[in-house]
């Protein structure tokens, strides 16, 4: 999940809006209309796509590759 559930933008959504985020098209529309809902950082490196920061995951991906 790449919603920033800890951010104020997500917390301000009413429960009906949160429950309506079941279909991919609805999720994309919500993220497009309010980019603050996207968890940061968003890291893309080839096939690697990661949302949010986890030091261990980033170290393993970027510094421990064969």
N, CA, C and O of each residue as an XYZ file, in Angstrom:
264
protein
N       0.856     -1.182      0.000
C       0.000      0.000      0.000
C       0.890      1.230      0.000
O       1.863      1.301      0.751
N       0.565      2.175     -0.823
C       1.386      3.377     -0.864
C       0.633      4.628     -0.460
O       0.992      5.735     -0.861
N      -0.423      4.451      0.345
C      -1.088      5.608      0.945
C      -0.325      6.007      2.193
O       0.079      5.153      2.983
N      -0.127      7.302      2.369
C       0.509      7.818      3.573
C      -0.567      7.938      4.648
O      -1.140      9.009      4.848
N      -0.834      6.835      5.337
C      -1.903      6.802      6.335
C      -1.564      7.592      7.593
O      -2.443      7.870      8.408
N      -0.300      7.952      7.754
C       0.105      8.741      8.917
C      -0.012     10.235      8.666
O       0.059     11.030      9.603
N      -0.191     10.625      7.409
C      -0.253     12.038      7.055
C      -1.622     12.648      7.289
O      -2.629     11.943      7.360
N      -1.646     13.959      7.406
C      -2.901     14.661      7.689
C      -3.885     14.572      6.524
O      -5.095     14.581      6.748
N      -3.394     14.486      5.286
C      -4.302     14.407      4.133
C      -5.156     13.144      4.209
O      -6.354     13.190      3.928
N      -4.555     12.020      4.584
C      -5.309     10.767      4.711
C      -6.243     10.822      5.918
O      -7.389     10.379      5.842
N      -5.756     11.360      7.015
C      -6.560     11.431      8.233
C      -7.782     12.322      8.056
O      -8.789     12.130      8.739
N      -7.709     13.294      7.147
C      -8.832     14.197      6.920
C      -9.907     13.591      6.026
O     -11.011     14.129      5.939
N      -9.599     12.475      5.357
C     -10.622     11.820      4.538
C     -11.696     11.244      5.449
O     -11.393     10.700      6.511
N     -12.942     11.363      5.033
C     -13.990     10.746      5.840
C     -13.999      9.237      5.590
O     -13.414      8.757      4.619
N     -14.662      8.501      6.469
C     -14.651      7.043      6.386
C     -15.260      6.538      5.080
O     -14.845      5.498      4.569
N     -16.230      7.256      4.540
C     -16.844      6.850      3.271
C     -15.822      6.923      2.138
O     -15.774      6.035      1.287
N     -15.014      7.966      2.126
C     -13.974      8.108      1.098
C     -12.937      6.993      1.229
O     -12.498      6.433      0.225
N     -12.549      6.674      2.449
C     -11.571      5.608      2.675
C     -12.131      4.254      2.253
O     -11.418      3.446      1.657
N     -13.389      4.004      2.556
C     -14.017      2.735      2.182
C     -14.182      2.614      0.673
O     -14.214      1.504      0.141
N     -14.287      3.741     -0.018
C     -14.471      3.740     -1.462
C     -13.200      3.450     -2.243
O     -13.224      3.405     -3.473
N     -12.103      3.257     -1.547
C     -10.827      3.024     -2.220
C     -10.571      1.532     -2.412
O      -9.573      0.989     -1.936
N     -11.484      0.888     -3.113
C     -11.370     -0.547     -3.353
C     -10.961     -0.846     -4.792
O     -10.259     -1.824     -5.049
N     -11.398     -0.011     -5.725
C     -11.101     -0.241     -7.138
C      -9.843      0.523     -7.531
O      -9.597      1.632     -7.056
N      -9.055     -0.090     -8.406
C      -7.802      0.522     -8.852
C      -8.037      1.911     -9.449
O      -7.280      2.841     -9.170
N      -9.077      2.055    -10.265
C      -9.363      3.350    -10.900
C      -9.681      4.417     -9.855
O      -9.266      5.567     -9.997
N     -10.410      4.045     -8.813
C     -10.748      4.997     -7.748
C      -9.507      5.406     -6.951
O      -9.350      6.569     -6.578
N      -8.637      4.437     -6.700
C      -7.401      4.725     -5.971
C      -6.528      5.683     -6.770
O      -6.021      6.669     -6.235
N      -6.355      5.384     -8.062
C      -5.527      6.248     -8.908
C      -6.107      7.652     -9.019
O      -5.364      8.633     -9.012
N      -7.423      7.754     -9.120
C      -8.063      9.070     -9.195
C      -7.832      9.857     -7.907
O      -7.563     11.058     -7.949
N      -7.937      9.187     -6.774
C      -7.727      9.844     -5.483
C      -6.279     10.327     -5.353
O      -6.036     11.453     -4.920
N      -5.318      9.474     -5.730
C      -3.907      9.853     -5.644
C      -3.578     10.982     -6.612
O      -2.764     11.854     -6.308
N      -4.210     10.962     -7.771
C      -3.980     12.018     -8.763
C      -4.539     13.352     -8.277
O      -3.928     14.400     -8.485
N      -5.682     13.309     -7.638
C      -6.311     14.549     -7.180
C      -5.665     15.102     -5.910
O      -5.761     16.298     -5.634
N      -5.008     14.235     -5.136
C      -4.377     14.680     -3.897
C      -3.042     13.949     -3.705
O      -2.990     12.946     -2.993
N      -1.968     14.438     -4.328
C      -0.663     13.771     -4.246
C      -0.099     13.657     -2.827
O       0.804     12.855     -2.591
N      -0.615     14.443     -1.886
C      -0.135     14.334     -0.508
C      -0.503     12.991      0.119
O       0.008     12.642      1.183
N      -1.379     12.245     -0.531
C      -1.759     10.929     -0.029
C      -0.707      9.861     -0.340
O      -0.756      8.761      0.209
N       0.240     10.185     -1.218
C       1.252      9.210     -1.622
C       2.374      9.169     -0.590
O       2.939     10.196     -0.214
N       2.678      7.958     -0.145
C       3.764      7.765      0.808
C       5.084      8.143      0.142
O       5.320      7.819     -1.022
N       5.939      8.834      0.895
C       7.227      9.266      0.375
C       8.351      8.676      1.217
O       8.141      8.373      2.392
N       9.506      8.513      0.657
C       9.853      8.739     -0.740
C       9.327      7.611     -1.614
O       9.058      6.508     -1.137
N       9.188      7.900     -2.875
C       8.867      6.882     -3.875
C      10.158      6.637     -4.645
O      10.683      7.542     -5.294
N      10.663      5.417     -4.571
C      11.949      5.083     -5.179
C      11.722      4.088     -6.305
O      11.103      3.042     -6.109
N      12.230      4.421     -7.486
C      12.154      3.515     -8.629
C      13.568      3.277     -9.140
O      14.329      4.217     -9.368
N      13.902      2.012     -9.313
C      15.212      1.642     -9.838
C      15.033      0.367    -10.652
O      15.150     -0.738    -10.122
N      14.754      0.522    -11.922
C      14.505     -0.646    -12.767
C      13.234     -1.352    -12.334
O      12.145     -0.783    -12.413
N      13.369     -2.592    -11.874
C      12.217     -3.378    -11.425
C      11.863     -3.110     -9.964
O      10.862     -3.626     -9.466
N      12.661     -2.322     -9.286
C      12.467     -2.032     -7.866
C      11.600     -0.789     -7.719
O      11.955      0.279     -8.217
N      10.479     -0.921     -7.044
C       9.590      0.204     -6.763
C       9.225      0.129     -5.292
O       8.670     -0.868     -4.831
N       9.536      1.183     -4.562
C       9.359      1.161     -3.118
C       8.780      2.481     -2.649
O       9.195      3.549     -3.097
N       7.818      2.398     -1.743
C       7.194      3.590     -1.168
C       7.452      3.604      0.324
O       7.304      2.587      1.001
N       7.841      4.770      0.836
C       8.168      4.898      2.245
C       9.641      4.594      2.448
O      10.283      4.034      1.559
N      10.176      4.947      3.579
C      11.600      4.731      3.816
C      11.803      3.665      4.864
O      11.271      3.740      5.972
N      12.578      2.677      4.493
C      13.025      1.651      5.427
C      14.519      1.469      5.158
O      14.909      0.978      4.099
N      15.332      1.858      6.100
C      16.781      1.875      5.900
C      17.322      0.511      5.490
O      18.157      0.422      4.590
N      16.861     -0.538      6.133
C      17.349     -1.876      5.825
C      17.020     -2.281      4.397
O      17.883     -2.802      3.689
N      15.793     -2.050      3.966
C      15.400     -2.405      2.597
C      16.212     -1.637      1.567
O      16.657     -2.208      0.572
N      16.405     -0.349      1.802
C      17.180      0.470      0.859
C      18.641      0.037      0.831
O      19.234     -0.058     -0.243
N      19.227     -0.225      1.990
C      20.617     -0.690      2.027
C      20.761     -2.014      1.297
O      21.699     -2.202      0.522
N      19.829     -2.935      1.543
C      19.893     -4.238      0.884
C      19.777     -4.103     -0.622
O      20.461     -4.810     -1.361
N      18.929     -3.214     -1.080
C      18.739     -3.072     -2.521
C      19.908     -2.356     -3.184
O      20.420     -2.825     -4.201
N      20.332     -1.245     -2.632
C      21.316     -0.408     -3.302
C      22.777     -0.769     -3.008
O      23.654     -0.487     -3.824
N      23.044     -1.382     -1.867
C      24.438     -1.620     -1.495
C      24.838     -3.088     -1.420
O      26.021     -3.399     -1.282
N      23.871     -3.988     -1.509
C      24.193     -5.411     -1.371
C      23.746     -6.219     -2.579
O      23.389     -7.391     -2.456
N      23.768     -5.590     -3.738
C      23.392     -6.308     -4.956
C      24.616     -7.023     -5.517
O      25.737     -6.527     -5.402
N      24.399     -8.194     -6.128
C      25.530     -8.920     -6.730
C      26.068     -8.197     -7.948
O      27.017     -8.666     -8.576
